[in-house]
């Protein structure tokens, strides 16, 4: 199975996890949860059991902050 890269950055209190090759993103509450959340995200996206997913390479990125997007804008 392919090993994916996970780009991780902090957005205020959340750790955002992006898998660029899959065009998908998830989040974790704690930094210690990033690896398992990234692996779970890949498994769900590819519709395979989590134990068939190679743990992704984690690439830590600088913090970013996103403003909330509302339906009114």
PyMOL commands that set and color helices and strands:
alter all, ss='L'
color gray80, all
select helices_A, chain A and resi 31-46+50-52
alter helices_A, ss='H'
color red, helices_A
select strands_A, chain A and resi 5-11+14-19+24-28+57-60
alter strands_A, ss='S'
color yellow, strands_A
deselect
rebuild
show_as cartoon
